[in-house]
Amino acid sequence: MKNLSIIILFTLLLNGNAFAKVKSKDITFPGKYYTKEIKTCSAIPKDKSFSNKSTIDTVKGVVGFDWSAYHKKYSNSIWVEHKAITTPIKIMIAGTHIAMGDKNQTNINIAKDLLLEIAKANTLYNSISYKELKKKEDVGKIITLKLLAGTMNMNLQANGLVTI
């Protein structure tokens, strides 16, 4: 009976916050860190706007990108070459930010259309999942062997047996 009482007490204490009635008007943000207006950040280069054709072309270059094939060709379990996907996505984010900040409806529409193109082409859809990665039993063995080889090489160098 004592254990049951303790469990009920802990349940009530842990769920206490779930019953709080917090309304959005009760939340305040420090004025130095947040603003109520949407505007363009001065840190984003203006040439990343969707008014610039090269920005649109760079983002379109990722439509239908085969990440799996690219990864197999240019990456390994230790080093992932990702610029082919991260550069266009960063430019997409910057262009969208500029369009929203400037309230440029034409560029906002371009951003939406590009996102739809990327989605319709199933870009990155075939990326390997965590569960699939765990099924590959050799991955762990390869990483372990590489780390072991690196450690052995460092030990040999430290003892003056190998020089590079």
C-alpha positions in Angstrom: 0.0 0.0 0.0 2.9 2.3 0.8 4.4 1.7 -2.7 1.1 2.5 -4.3 0.9 5.8 -2.4 4.4 6.8 -3.5 3.6 6.0 -7.1 0.4 8.1 -7.0 2.3 11.0 -5.4 5.1 10.9 -8.0 2.5 10.7 -10.8 0.7 13.8 -9.5 3.9 15.7 -9.1 5.3 14.8 -12.5 2.0 15.7 -14.3 1.4 18.9 -12.4 2.7 21.1 -15.2 0.5 19.4 -17.8 -2.5 20.9 -16.0 -1.2 24.5 -16.1 -3.3 26.9 -18.2 -0.7 29.0 -19.9 -1.9 31.4 -22.6 0.2 33.1 -25.2 -0.5 36.5 -23.7 1.3 35.3 -20.5 4.5 34.7 -22.4 6.9 37.6 -22.8 10.2 37.7 -24.7 13.2 39.9 -23.9 13.2 42.9 -26.3 16.9 42.7 -27.0 16.7 39.2 -28.5 13.4 39.0 -30.3 11.3 41.3 -32.5 7.7 41.4 -33.6 8.6 42.4 -37.1 9.9 40.3 -40.0 12.8 41.8 -41.8 15.8 40.7 -43.7 19.0 40.0 -41.8 21.9 42.1 -42.8 24.3 39.2 -42.5 22.7 37.4 -45.5 24.4 38.4 -48.7 21.9 40.2 -51.1 23.2 38.1 -54.0 21.4 35.1 -52.5 18.1 36.6 -53.5 15.8 34.7 -55.9 16.0 37.8 -58.1 19.4 36.4 -59.0 19.2 33.7 -61.6 22.3 31.9 -60.3 20.6 31.5 -56.9 17.6 29.8 -58.6 19.9 27.6 -60.7 22.0 26.5 -57.7 18.9 25.5 -55.8 17.4 23.7 -58.9 20.7 21.7 -59.0 19.5 19.8 -56.0 16.2 18.7 -57.4 16.3 14.9 -57.8 19.8 14.7 -56.2 20.7 11.1 -55.6 22.3 11.3 -52.2 22.9 7.6 -51.8 24.9 7.4 -55.1 26.8 10.5 -54.3 27.6 9.3 -50.8 28.9 5.9 -52.1 31.1 7.7 -54.6 32.6 10.5 -52.5 32.2 9.6 -48.9 33.0 6.9 -46.3 32.1 6.0 -42.8 34.5 8.5 -41.3 34.2 11.5 -43.8 31.0 12.6 -45.4 31.3 14.9 -48.4 28.1 16.9 -48.2 28.7 20.3 -50.0 26.7 19.1 -53.1 23.6 19.1 -50.9 24.3 21.6 -48.1 25.3 24.5 -50.4 22.1 24.6 -52.4 20.0 24.1 -49.3 21.8 27.0 -47.5 21.2 29.2 -50.5 17.6 28.1 -50.5 17.2 29.1 -46.9 19.0 32.5 -47.5 16.8 33.2 -50.6 13.6 32.4 -48.7 14.7 34.5 -45.8 15.4 37.5 -48.1 12.1 37.0 -49.9 10.1 36.9 -46.6 12.0 39.8 -45.1 11.5 42.0 -48.1 7.9 40.8 -48.5 8.7 40.1 -52.1 5.7 38.0 -53.3 7.3 37.0 -56.6 10.4 35.6 -54.8 8.2 34.0 -52.1 6.4 32.2 -54.9 9.7 31.1 -56.4 10.8 29.7 -53.0 7.5 27.8 -52.7 7.8 26.4 -56.2 11.4 25.3 -55.6 10.4 23.5 -52.4 7.6 21.8 -54.3 10.0 20.7 -57.1 12.4 19.3 -54.5 9.6 17.4 -52.8 8.0 16.1 -55.9 11.3 14.7 -57.1 11.7 12.8 -53.9 15.0 14.5 -53.3 16.8 12.8 -50.3 13.8 10.5 -49.9 16.0 7.4 -50.5 18.5 8.4 -47.7 19.5 5.5 -45.5 17.7 5.5 -42.1 19.2 4.9 -38.7 17.4 1.5 -38.6 18.8 0.5 -42.0 22.3 1.5 -40.9 22.1 -0.6 -37.8 21.2 -3.6 -40.0 24.5 -3.3 -41.8 26.6 -5.3 -39.4 29.8 -4.6 -41.2 29.6 -0.8 -40.6 30.5 -1.2 -36.9 33.3 -3.5 -37.8 34.7 -1.1 -40.4 34.7 1.8 -38.0 36.3 -0.3 -35.2 39.0 -1.5 -37.6 39.7 2.1 -38.8 39.9 3.4 -35.3 42.1 0.5 -34.2 44.4 1.0 -37.2 44.7 4.7 -36.4 45.5 4.0 -32.8 48.1 1.5 -33.7 49.6 3.9 -36.2 49.8 6.6 -33.5 51.4 4.2 -31.0 54.0 3.2 -33.6 54.8 6.8 -34.4 55.0 7.7 -30.7 57.5 4.9 -30.1 59.6 6.0 -33.1 58.9 2.8 -35.0 57.1 4.6 -37.9 57.7 8.0 -39.3 55.4 9.9 -41.7 
